[in-house]
Amino acid sequence: MDQVTLYTKPGCHLCEAVEQVIRAVARRRPLELFIRNILDDPADFARYQYEIPVVFVNGAEVARYRLTPAELEAAMARDPVADGPGG
């Protein structure tokens, strides 16, 4: 099952829109969603303070600011072994 991580913070309207996209895709295909509030971790805040929302699929960054269902599904369809070094 694919793991999708959304870096967000309260009151982020772009983040809310991206979360809705992720949840819509989750209704069609199984995924495990992890939501990380950047205010809970100083390292996350330092890294993503001006960049949210940020989306990772299986540990690889796939989007910043905006995400479409097609982009998320394409990222989930990628073969992580083939995308690795030499792949």
C-alpha positions as CSV (number, residue, x, y, z in Angstrom):
1,M,0.0,0.0,0.0
2,D,1.3,3.4,-0.9
3,Q,2.2,5.8,1.8
4,V,1.3,9.5,1.2
5,T,2.6,12.2,3.5
6,L,1.2,15.7,3.5
7,Y,3.2,18.5,5.2
8,T,0.7,21.1,6.2
9,K,-0.3,23.6,9.0
10,P,-3.6,24.9,10.3
11,G,-5.2,27.6,8.2
12,C,-3.4,26.7,5.0
13,H,-6.0,26.8,2.3
14,L,-3.8,25.3,-0.4
15,C,-3.1,22.4,2.1
16,E,-6.8,21.8,2.6
17,A,-7.3,21.6,-1.2
18,V,-4.5,19.1,-1.6
19,E,-5.8,17.0,1.3
20,Q,-9.2,16.8,-0.5
21,V,-7.4,15.6,-3.6
22,I,-5.6,12.9,-1.6
23,R,-8.8,11.8,0.1
24,A,-10.6,11.6,-3.3
25,V,-7.9,9.4,-4.7
26,A,-8.0,7.3,-1.6
27,R,-11.7,6.5,-2.3
28,R,-10.6,4.8,-5.6
29,R,-7.3,3.3,-4.6
30,P,-5.8,2.2,-1.3
31,L,-3.3,4.4,0.4
32,E,-2.1,5.3,3.8
33,L,-2.2,9.0,4.6
34,F,0.1,10.7,7.1
35,I,-0.5,14.3,7.9
36,R,2.4,16.2,9.3
37,N,1.8,19.6,10.9
38,I,5.0,21.5,10.4
39,L,4.4,23.5,13.6
40,D,4.9,20.2,15.6
41,D,8.5,19.7,14.5
42,P,11.1,22.5,14.3
43,A,13.0,20.7,11.5
44,D,9.8,20.4,9.4
45,F,9.0,24.0,10.0
46,A,12.5,25.2,9.0
47,R,12.4,23.1,5.8
48,Y,8.8,23.8,4.7
49,Q,7.8,27.1,6.3
50,Y,7.2,28.8,3.0
51,E,6.7,25.8,0.8
52,I,3.5,24.0,2.0
53,P,1.7,21.9,1.1
54,V,4.4,19.4,0.3
55,V,3.4,15.8,-0.7
56,F,5.6,12.7,-0.6
57,V,4.6,9.3,-1.9
58,N,6.6,6.4,-0.5
59,G,9.3,8.8,0.7
60,A,9.7,10.7,-2.6
61,E,8.6,14.3,-3.0
62,V,6.0,14.5,-5.7
63,A,4.4,18.0,-5.3
64,R,4.5,21.4,-3.7
65,Y,1.7,23.9,-3.5
66,R,-0.8,22.1,-5.8
67,L,-1.6,18.5,-6.7
68,T,-4.1,17.0,-9.1
69,P,-5.6,13.5,-8.8
70,A,-3.8,12.5,-12.0
71,E,-0.5,13.6,-10.6
72,L,-1.0,11.7,-7.4
73,E,-2.1,8.6,-9.2
74,A,0.9,8.8,-11.6
75,A,3.2,9.1,-8.6
76,M,1.6,6.1,-6.9
77,A,2.0,4.1,-10.1
78,R,5.7,4.6,-10.4
79,D,8.0,1.7,-9.6
80,P,10.3,2.8,-6.8
81,V,13.0,0.3,-7.8
82,A,13.0,1.5,-11.5
83,D,13.1,5.1,-10.3
84,G,16.1,4.5,-8.0
85,P,19.8,4.8,-9.0
86,G,20.5,3.1,-12.2
87,G,16.7,2.4,-12.7
